[in-house]
Amino acid sequence: MNAIPNHLVTLILDSCRYDSFMRARLKHLSRLGEAERRWSYASWTVPAHYAFVMGLTPHRSPQYVYASEVYKKEFASWVDRLDIADFRFETFLPQ
């Protein structure tokens, strides 16, 4: 792992439908990384943005799966994305 972690860019396209976004020509945005369909924790702007600022990242919403299992896998992906040493789910939880 690197001594300096990778940067994280969160791009919020409020009121932009995923299907419309995928049909758009993303000449420059596609250079940032792969687009993923994600869900916020609230259905309107203010609480959704508040959740992001407080560290709740947009999540996938698979059917018939416990949310806690999804959150653990999502959290684990940040180790690879940001390349942060000793970044584990167990150490992230409050004591």
Backbone as a ProteinNet text record, in pm:
[ID]
protein_1_A
[PRIMARY]
MNAIPNHLVTLILDSCRYDSFMRARLKHLSRLGEAERRWSYASWTVPAHYAFVMGLTPHRSPQYVYASEVYKKEFASWVDRLDIADFRFETFLPQ
[TERTIARY]
83.4	0	87.9	34.4	107.2	102.6	203.6	203.7	99.4	75.4	-24.2	-145.5	-263.3	-381.1	-427.5	-504.4	-562.5	-666.1	-695.7	-798.2	-935.3	-1034.8	-1172.7	-1249.7	-1317.2	-1401.5	-1544.7	-1633.1	-1774.5	-1845.5	-1907.1	-1978.4	-2127.2	-2198.8	-2342.6	-2416.3	-2492.4	-2574.4	-2718.7	-2756.6	-2889.2	-2995.6	-3096.6	-3208.8	-3168.7	-3055.8	-3014.4	-3041.5	-3128.7	-3160	-3041.7	-3021.4	-2908.8	-2916.8	-3034.4	-3046.1	-3014.5	-3054.7	-3021.8	-2871.7	-2813.3	-2669.6	-2591.3	-2634.3	-2563.7	-2578.2	-2688.6	-2706.5	-2630.2	-2590.9	-2519.5	-2378.9	-2324.4	-2186.4	-2093.6	-2023.2	-1943.4	-1796.1	-1767.4	-1630.8	-1530.2	-1561.6	-1465.8	-1497.5	-1624.8	-1661.2	-1617.5	-1618.7	-1581.4	-1433.8	-1353.6	-1211.8	-1190.6	-1291.2	-1279.3	-1288.8	-1359.8	-1377.4	-1508.1	-1536	-1656.6	-1778.8	-1886	-2011	-2080.5	-2137	-2209.2	-2346.2	-2445.3	-2579.4	-2582.6	-2606.9	-2606.7	-2731.9	-2761.2	-2878.8	-2834.9	-2903	-2875.7	-2961.9	-2938.6	-3014.9	-3142.5	-3167.5	-3289	-3338	-3464.8	-3523.1	-3526.4	-3483.3	-3476.9	-3344.1	-3312.3	-3177.2	-3112.3	-3173.2	-3105.7	-3063.1	-3152.5	-3105	-3008.5	-3024	-2931.6	-2790.5	-2778.4	-2647.4	-2589.7	-2673.5	-2628.6	-2568.1	-2634.6	-2583.6	-2447	-2426.6	-2296.3	-2188.3	-2220.4	-2124	-2087.3	-2181.6	-2156.9	-2088.4	-2056.5	-1978.7	-2056.5	-2187.4	-2265.3	-2258.7	-2183.4	-2166.6	-2287.1	-2313.4	-2423.3	-2401.3	-2508.4	-2495.2	-2569.8	-2532.6	-2610.6	-2731.4	-2833.1	-2954	-3002.8	-2926.6	-2969.8	-3091.4	-3174.2	-3292.7	-3255.7	-3330.4	-3319.5	-3183.3	-3119.3	-2990.5	-2999.9	-2950	-2949.6	-2861.3	-2910.5	-2835.8	-2698.4	-2688.1	-2559.2	-2454	-2494.5	-2400.2	-2353	-2444.5	-2408.9	-2312.8	-2341.8	-2257.7	-2117.1	-2103.7	-1970.8	-1890.3	-1953.6	-1883.6	-1848.6	-1940.3	-1914	-1795.2	-1794.1	-1685.2	-1552.8	-1552.5	-1429.5	-1373.4	-1460.2	-1412	-1333.1	-1354	-1279.7	-1132.5	-1098	-957.3	-885.2	-947	-886.2	-891.6	-1003.1	-1019	-922.7	-909.9	-831	-691.5	-667.2	-535.3	-489.7	-575.4	-545.5	-506.8	-391.3	-343.5	-428.1	-451.8	-523.5	-662.8	-732.4	-868.3	-963.2	-1019.4	-1104	-1239.1	-1339.4	-1475.2	-1477.7	-1405.9	-1407.1	-1349.6	-1247	-1185.5	-1263.1	-1352.1	-1430.4	-1550.7	-1598.6	-1717.1	-1685.6	-1782.2	-1758	-1737.7	-1659	-1630	-1734.2
-118.1	0	124.5	229.2	355.2	430.5	514.1	599.8	709.8	752.1	855.3	788.3	793.9	729.7	799	726.8	782.7	888.3	972.5	1074.9	1016.5	1074.4	1033	1150.3	1127.6	1229.7	1178.7	1255.4	1222.7	1326.2	1281.1	1369	1343.7	1444.6	1431.3	1500.3	1423.8	1478.4	1472.4	1568.6	1572.5	1581.4	1497.6	1492.1	1442.1	1377.8	1318.3	1168.4	1121.4	978.4	898	780.8	695.4	657.7	621.6	580.5	696.5	817	934.1	961.5	948.2	969.3	870.2	744.9	643	663.8	725	752.9	877.1	960.3	1083.5	1051.6	1143.5	1127.2	1184.4	1097.9	1135.5	1149.3	1236.7	1251.1	1274.7	1364.1	1397.3	1327.3	1313.1	1248.8	1103.3	1034.1	892.5	872.7	976.9	966.6	959.4	998.4	993.1	850.7	765	627.3	571.5	448.9	380.7	432.5	459.1	502.9	381.3	400	292.9	342.8	256.1	292	275.5	384.2	384.6	453.7	433.7	491.9	572.5	682.7	762	708.1	759.4	715.5	795.6	889.8	971.2	1000.2	1029	1048.8	1194.9	1286.1	1425.3	1487.2	1599.3	1654.5	1678.9	1757.7	1799.2	1680.6	1588.5	1477.1	1384	1370.2	1285.7	1344.1	1474.2	1538.3	1538	1556.3	1550.9	1412.5	1308.1	1171.9	1155.1	1210.1	1200	1272.3	1391.8	1470.6	1398.8	1324.4	1252.1	1117.7	1084.7	965.4	846.5	859.4	749.5	759.9	673	679.7	619.6	661.7	601.1	449.8	373.6	228.4	160	34.7	-49.2	-96.5	-136.9	-179.5	-313.9	-421.6	-551.6	-604.4	-679.8	-737.3	-865.4	-892.4	-1016.3	-1035.4	-925	-930.2	-837.9	-883	-797.9	-675.5	-560	-435.6	-441.9	-502.8	-507.7	-580.5	-683.4	-755.9	-668.1	-591.3	-499.8	-393.9	-337.5	-231.8	-282.6	-406.1	-462.1	-474	-522.6	-537.2	-400.9	-305.8	-170.6	-110.6	-127.7	-73.9	-136.5	-266.5	-336.1	-284.8	-241.4	-192.3	-62.8	11.5	135.5	108.4	-6.1	-41.2	-41.4	-102.2	-106.7	28.4	97.3	224.7	331.5	341.3	449.4	407.1	276.7	224	275.3	256.2	300	178.1	184	72.4	58.6	-64.8	-96.4	-31.8	-34.6	20.3	-99.1	-131.1	-249	-207.6	-287.5	-262	-259.7	-351	-362.7	-238.5	-177.7	-59.4	68.3	63.1	179.1	199	90.1	97.4	172	248.4	319.8	222.6	262.8	178	198.5
0	0	0	-58.2	-67	64.5	88.5	206.5	191.9	67.9	40.4	-24.3	39.6	-16.9	-145.1	-225.5	-347.1	-312.4	-407.6	-388.9	-418.2	-357.8	-379.1	-437.6	-548.5	-609.9	-606.1	-544.5	-543.9	-629.2	-734.3	-825.9	-807.6	-761.3	-738.1	-850.9	-925.3	-1033	-986.8	-907.1	-847.3	-956.7	-947.9	-1043.3	-1181.4	-1192.2	-1319.5	-1312.9	-1400.5	-1401.5	-1453.5	-1395.8	-1434.1	-1582.1	-1630.1	-1770.4	-1865.2	-1830.7	-1913.1	-1909.9	-1793.1	-1778.7	-1864.7	-1866.3	-1942.6	-2093.4	-2138.1	-2281.2	-2326.3	-2232.7	-2266.4	-2317	-2391.1	-2438.7	-2332.9	-2267.4	-2150.6	-2187.2	-2279.1	-2328.6	-2215.9	-2124.6	-2018.7	-1886.7	-1853.4	-1726.9	-1721.3	-1832.5	-1832.6	-1798.6	-1809.2	-1774.3	-1623.2	-1544.5	-1398.7	-1345.4	-1415.3	-1370.2	-1420.5	-1381.6	-1425.9	-1349.6	-1423.5	-1360.8	-1299.2	-1181.8	-1113.1	-1072.8	-1081.7	-1035.8	-884.9	-814	-668.4	-616.6	-489.4	-424.1	-304.2	-280.5	-160.9	-46.5	73.1	190	209.5	122.1	131.5	-10	-23.1	-155.7	-199.8	-115.3	-160.2	-120.2	-178.9	-182.2	-46.3	39.5	162.5	249.3	285.4	368.1	294.4	163.8	87.4	90	67.3	70	211.4	310.8	449.6	480	432.9	454.8	390.8	271.1	204.7	284.1	331.9	409.1	538.8	595.5	720.1	697.2	570.8	542.5	490.1	474.6	417.1	265.8	204.3	59.8	-11.4	-133.4	-208.7	-218.8	-208	-201.4	-316	-340.3	-431.4	-352.8	-421.6	-351.2	-406.1	-382.8	-433.8	-358	-427.7	-364.3	-289.4	-182.7	-105.9	-39	-2.3	65.7	187	301.3	419.4	395.5	435.9	415.7	480.2	597.3	666.2	582.9	509.1	423.4	308.3	252.1	143	194.7	312.5	367.2	396.3	446.2	472.8	344	237.9	109.4	51.2	63.5	14.8	89.4	219	300.4	259.8	237.2	199.7	67.2	-22.3	-151.6	-138.2	-27.9	-8	18.3	73	94	-39.7	-141.2	-273.5	-343.1	-332.3	-401.6	-350.8	-219.4	-161.8	-118.5	-115.7	-80.5	56	156.2	292.4	375.8	435.3	517.2	643.5	686.2	810.6	817.4	707.6	698.6	699.3	817.9	832.2	888.7	859.2	906.2	1059	1120.9	1266.2	1334.5	1275	1335.6	1305.5	1209.5	1171.8	1264	1322.3	1408.7	1538.2	1589.4	1715.6	1831.3	1928.3	2045	2152.7
[MASK]
+++++++++++++++++++++++++++++++++++++++++++++++++++++++++++++++++++++++++++++++++++++++++++++++

